[in-house]
Amino acid sequence: MLDYKAALFQGKKRGRQFLMALQDALINDDERYCDDLVMSLADDTHLDVDMFGEDRRSDIAKRAFQADQRLASEMKVDAPSTAILYNADVSDYGLMLNDVTDQTLFEVCENQGLLANQALAKQKQEDHPTFHIL
């Protein structure tokens, strides 16, 4: 996570590219996580390798990770399959989906919020909602 945070310091797009390359190497290529792999992927994803090397073990990266952990705790996110979606037009409100799948996310995007609106209406009728408004 610290490596991902360090990559994000060089931009969200590059951070995502680094994370996807790292996941691909670990999962699909069965690589072992090590400094050589990380630095090679940093170079492959066009990160400033010297800056990345400094940032990956910095207090700033550690604090950013801890802030993410606090936010997840405050939002009661306790499973990796949880997604929190925000409406770009109404940034104060979001939708938390538990046990979310790729198909669910696709449907939300495809329906341009219709699924979210139906879920909000359903929550108002239920005592035990499957999602939370943030």
C-alpha positions as CSV (number, residue, x, y, z in Angstrom):
1,M,0.0,0.0,0.0
2,L,2.9,2.4,0.7
3,D,4.2,1.8,-2.8
4,Y,0.8,2.5,-4.3
5,K,0.5,5.7,-2.2
6,A,4.0,6.7,-3.4
7,A,3.0,6.1,-7.0
8,L,-0.2,8.2,-6.5
9,F,2.0,11.1,-5.5
10,Q,3.0,11.3,-9.2
11,G,-0.6,11.4,-10.4
12,K,-3.7,9.2,-10.1
13,K,-3.3,7.8,-13.6
14,R,0.3,6.8,-13.0
15,G,-0.6,5.4,-9.6
16,R,-3.4,3.3,-11.1
17,Q,-1.1,2.1,-13.9
18,F,1.5,1.1,-11.3
19,L,-1.1,-0.7,-9.2
20,M,-2.5,-2.6,-12.2
21,A,1.0,-3.6,-13.3
22,L,1.9,-4.8,-9.7
23,Q,-1.3,-6.8,-9.5
24,D,-0.7,-8.3,-12.9
25,A,2.9,-9.3,-11.9
26,L,1.9,-10.8,-8.5
27,I,-1.3,-12.6,-9.6
28,N,-0.9,-13.5,-13.3
29,D,2.8,-13.8,-13.5
30,D,3.3,-15.3,-10.1
31,E,6.1,-12.9,-9.3
32,R,7.4,-12.6,-5.8
33,Y,7.0,-9.1,-4.2
34,C,10.4,-7.6,-3.7
35,D,12.2,-4.2,-4.1
36,D,13.5,-5.2,-7.5
37,L,10.1,-6.0,-8.9
38,V,8.6,-2.8,-7.5
39,M,11.3,-0.5,-8.8
40,S,11.2,-2.2,-12.2
41,L,7.4,-1.7,-12.4
42,A,7.9,1.9,-11.3
43,D,10.2,2.4,-14.2
44,D,7.9,0.5,-16.6
45,T,5.0,2.7,-15.7
46,H,7.1,5.9,-16.2
47,L,7.3,7.0,-12.6
48,D,10.2,9.2,-11.5
49,V,12.1,6.2,-10.0
50,D,14.3,8.3,-7.7
51,M,11.4,10.2,-6.3
52,F,9.3,7.0,-6.0
53,G,12.2,5.4,-4.1
54,E,12.2,8.2,-1.6
55,D,8.4,8.4,-1.3
56,R,7.7,4.7,-0.8
57,R,9.1,4.7,2.7
58,S,8.3,8.2,3.7
59,D,6.3,9.4,6.6
60,I,4.0,11.2,4.1
61,A,3.1,7.9,2.4
62,K,2.5,6.3,5.9
63,R,0.2,9.1,6.9
64,A,-1.7,8.9,3.7
65,F,-2.2,5.2,4.2
66,Q,-3.3,5.8,7.8
67,A,-5.8,8.4,6.7
68,D,-7.3,5.9,4.2
69,Q,-7.6,3.4,7.0
70,R,-9.3,5.9,9.3
71,L,-11.8,6.8,6.5
72,A,-12.6,3.2,5.8
73,S,-13.2,2.7,9.5
74,E,-15.4,5.7,9.7
75,M,-17.4,4.5,6.7
76,K,-17.6,1.0,8.3
77,V,-15.9,-0.6,5.3
78,D,-14.8,-4.0,6.5
79,A,-14.8,-6.1,3.3
80,P,-12.6,-5.7,0.2
81,S,-15.7,-6.2,-1.9
82,T,-17.3,-2.9,-0.7
83,A,-17.7,0.0,-3.1
84,I,-18.6,3.6,-2.3
85,L,-20.0,5.5,-5.2
86,Y,-20.4,9.3,-5.3
87,N,-22.6,11.3,-7.6
88,A,-20.3,13.8,-9.3
89,D,-23.1,16.4,-9.2
90,V,-23.8,16.0,-5.5
91,S,-20.5,15.3,-3.9
92,D,-21.9,15.2,-0.3
93,Y,-23.8,12.0,-0.9
94,G,-22.6,8.6,-1.7
95,L,-23.8,5.0,-2.0
96,M,-22.1,2.1,-0.2
97,L,-22.6,-1.3,-1.8
98,N,-21.5,-4.4,0.1
99,D,-20.4,-7.5,-1.7
100,V,-20.3,-5.6,-5.0
101,T,-19.5,-7.4,-8.2
102,D,-18.2,-6.1,-11.5
103,Q,-21.7,-6.6,-12.9
104,T,-23.2,-4.5,-10.2
105,L,-20.8,-1.6,-10.9
106,F,-21.5,-2.0,-14.6
107,E,-25.2,-1.8,-14.1
108,V,-24.9,1.3,-12.0
109,C,-22.9,3.0,-14.6
110,E,-25.0,1.7,-17.5
111,N,-28.3,2.8,-15.9
112,Q,-26.7,6.2,-15.1
113,G,-27.9,6.2,-11.6
114,L,-31.3,4.5,-12.0
115,L,-30.2,1.5,-10.0
116,A,-28.9,3.8,-7.2
117,N,-32.3,5.7,-7.2
118,Q,-34.1,2.4,-6.9
119,A,-31.8,1.3,-4.1
120,L,-32.4,4.6,-2.3
121,A,-36.2,4.1,-2.6
122,K,-35.9,0.5,-1.3
123,Q,-33.8,1.6,1.7
124,K,-36.5,3.9,2.8
125,Q,-38.9,0.9,2.9
126,E,-36.6,-1.5,4.7
127,D,-35.4,-1.7,8.3
128,H,-32.2,-3.5,7.3
129,P,-30.7,-1.9,4.2
130,T,-28.0,-3.5,2.2
131,F,-26.2,-0.2,1.6
132,H,-25.7,3.1,3.5
133,I,-26.0,6.7,2.4
134,L,-22.8,8.5,3.3
